[in-house]
Amino acid sequence: MFIKTNISDSIQGSIDYHDKVRDLLKAIDEHFTTSEKSLASTLIMQFSSIKLTGMKGVREHIMHLRDIMAQLKTLEVTMSESFLVHFILCTLPQ
């Protein structure tokens, strides 16, 4: 199979032999699928530990927090807009 010759050796060793390309790609996809729960946990930890630093401006800080919130929303972890506003205000310096 031509496609198998172009895949790195480390991936080839972890995937079983398949006659059809569709089956091979499905096996690769299943093998390297990330866990949504671990991603959500990582994003929540990142969200809760962010503080405004002197290097970034307030706008970039707010946009970064909104971006994390949007990523969490796609993982079905929802937060209200009012919570986000209060949380952002708490992360700003006095």
Secondary structure by P-SEA (a helix, b strand, c coil): ccccccccaaaaaaccccccaaaaaaaaaaaacccaaaaaaaaaaaaaaccccccccaaaaaaaaaaaaaaaaaacccccaaaaaaaaaaaccc
